[in-house]
Amino acid sequence: MSAARPMPRHVSLWNVANLLTMARLLLVPAFLVLMFGAGGHDPAWRSFAWAAFAVAMITDLFDGELARRYNLVTDFGKIADPIADKAIMGAALISLSVLGDLPWWVTGVILFRELGITLLRFWVIKHGVIPASRGGKLKTLAQGVAVGMYILALTGPLASLRFWIMGVAVVLTVVTGLDYVRQAVVLRRRGLAAERAKAQVVGR
């Protein structure tokens, strides 16, 4: 008598990881309202905007980890999590450029990289998943710190410090982006080679 197969575990859409992702999505419009409050340059409003941005970035650290650790992965989470990540960062970068606090080329480089890597992942998804690298994590940290400092509209020595941190973030953005392209090309070549080898075996 064969053992009964375990029933697949049903994961509720309303689990804590997805709720954190939803909260991050809802923080995007709230952040924009705070960022442009009182003309966009009031220190108090910018402090509240920074708080919303910081909360969003913190939830980004926890939702994915919770989903993996406690087996709370859902199709909604797979789609919504990267969207939420890019939405809050994109909103912050574009807002800073609109207000004249950050050059548009910086915003363009970062957003082009993030969109490009997302499309790249879909391009090779049938062959495998490109794992997050240590450089990618450092890039995310540097971006978060730098953007947060720009949101606070710091002055004096801290303004110079945020400039250099943003410089590091841009360099990491470009370098890790190129590395992702390399990994994607290698992964796709291996996948195609495996498919050809399998087809040859089947055809014999």
C-alpha positions in Angstrom: 0.0 0.0 0.0 1.6 3.3 -1.1 1.8 6.2 1.3 -0.7 9.0 0.6 0.8 12.0 -1.0 0.8 15.1 1.2 -1.8 17.7 0.2 -0.3 20.9 -1.2 -0.1 23.6 1.4 -2.5 26.5 0.8 -0.9 29.8 1.5 -3.4 32.6 2.2 -3.1 35.8 0.1 -3.4 37.8 3.3 -0.3 36.5 5.0 2.1 38.8 6.8 4.7 38.9 3.9 2.0 40.0 1.4 0.5 42.5 3.8 4.0 44.1 4.2 4.2 44.3 0.4 0.8 45.9 0.1 1.7 48.4 2.8 4.8 49.3 0.8 2.6 49.9 -2.3 0.3 52.1 -0.3 3.2 54.1 1.0 4.1 55.3 -2.5 1.2 57.8 -2.9 1.6 58.8 0.7 5.3 59.5 0.1 4.5 61.6 -2.9 2.0 63.7 -1.0 4.5 64.3 1.8 7.4 64.9 -0.6 5.6 67.7 -2.5 3.9 69.2 0.6 4.3 72.9 1.1 6.1 73.2 -2.3 8.4 70.3 -1.9 11.2 72.1 0.1 9.7 72.4 3.6 12.1 70.6 6.0 9.2 69.2 8.1 7.3 67.8 5.2 10.6 66.3 3.8 11.2 64.7 7.2 7.8 63.0 7.1 8.5 61.9 3.5 11.8 60.4 4.6 10.0 58.5 7.4 7.6 57.0 4.8 10.5 56.1 2.5 12.4 54.5 5.4 9.4 52.4 6.5 9.0 51.2 2.9 12.7 50.3 2.6 12.5 48.4 6.0 9.5 46.4 4.9 11.4 45.5 1.8 14.0 43.8 4.0 11.5 41.7 5.8 8.7 40.6 3.5 10.8 38.5 1.2 12.7 36.9 4.1 9.5 36.1 5.9 7.9 34.6 2.7 10.9 32.3 2.2 11.5 31.4 5.9 7.9 30.5 6.7 6.9 29.2 3.2 4.5 32.1 2.5 5.5 32.5 -1.1 2.5 33.3 -3.4 2.1 34.3 -7.0 0.9 37.7 -5.8 4.0 38.2 -3.8 6.3 37.2 -6.7 4.7 39.9 -8.8 3.9 42.6 -6.3 7.2 42.6 -4.3 9.5 43.7 -7.1 6.9 46.2 -8.3 6.7 47.7 -4.8 10.5 47.9 -4.5 10.8 49.8 -7.8 7.8 51.9 -7.2 9.0 53.5 -4.0 12.6 54.0 -5.3 11.3 55.3 -8.6 8.9 57.7 -6.9 11.7 59.0 -4.7 14.2 59.5 -7.5 11.8 61.2 -9.9 10.5 63.4 -7.1 14.0 64.5 -6.3 14.8 65.3 -9.9 11.5 67.2 -10.4 12.4 69.3 -7.4 15.9 70.0 -8.7 17.7 68.2 -5.9 19.1 65.3 -8.0 20.3 65.4 -11.6 18.0 63.7 -14.1 20.9 61.6 -15.5 21.3 59.9 -12.1 17.6 59.1 -11.9 17.8 57.9 -15.5 20.8 55.6 -15.0 19.3 53.9 -11.9 15.8 53.5 -13.3 17.1 52.2 -16.7 19.2 49.6 -14.8 16.3 48.5 -12.6 13.8 48.2 -15.5 16.4 46.5 -17.7 17.3 43.9 -15.1 13.6 43.1 -14.6 13.1 42.6 -18.3 16.3 40.5 -18.3 15.0 38.2 -15.6 11.8 37.6 -17.7 14.0 36.9 -20.8 15.9 34.0 -19.1 13.2 32.8 -16.6 12.6 29.6 -18.6 16.2 28.7 -18.2 16.6 29.6 -14.5 16.7 32.4 -12.0 19.5 34.9 -11.6 20.2 35.1 -7.9 20.7 38.3 -6.0 24.4 39.0 -5.7 26.3 40.6 -2.8 27.0 43.5 -5.1 23.3 43.9 -5.8 22.6 44.0 -2.1 25.3 46.6 -1.5 23.8 48.6 -4.4 20.4 48.5 -2.8 21.8 49.6 0.5 23.8 52.5 -1.0 20.8 53.7 -3.0 18.6 53.6 0.0 21.0 55.5 2.2 21.8 58.1 -0.5 18.2 58.7 -1.6 17.2 59.0 2.0 19.8 61.6 2.7 18.7 63.6 -0.4 15.1 63.4 0.7 16.1 65.0 4.0 17.6 67.9 2.1 20.7 67.9 4.2 23.1 70.8 4.1 26.8 71.4 5.1 29.2 68.4 5.3 26.3 65.9 5.2 25.4 67.3 1.8 28.9 66.4 0.5 28.6 63.0 2.1 25.3 62.2 0.4 26.9 63.2 -2.9 29.7 60.7 -2.5 27.4 57.9 -1.3 25.2 58.5 -4.3 28.3 58.3 -6.5 29.1 54.9 -5.0 25.4 53.9 -5.6 25.6 54.9 -9.2 28.9 53.0 -9.8 27.4 49.9 -8.1 24.3 50.3 -10.1 26.2 50.2 -13.4 28.7 47.5 -12.4 26.1 45.1 -11.0 23.9 45.7 -13.9 26.6 44.6 -16.3 27.3 41.6 -14.2 23.6 40.6 -14.4 23.7 40.9 -18.2 26.7 38.6 -18.2 24.9 36.1 -15.9 21.8 36.2 -18.1 23.7 35.6 -21.3 25.6 32.6 -19.7 22.4 31.2 -18.2 20.5 31.4 -21.5 23.4 29.8 -23.5 23.5 26.9 -21.0 19.7 26.6 -21.2 19.6 26.5 -24.9 22.5 24.1 -25.1 20.7 21.8 -22.6 17.5 22.0 -24.8 19.5 21.1 -27.9 21.2 18.2 -26.2 17.8 16.9 -24.9 16.3 17.2 -28.4 19.1 15.2 -29.9 18.7 12.4 -27.4 14.9 12.3 -28.0 15.5 12.3 -31.8 17.7 9.2 -31.8 
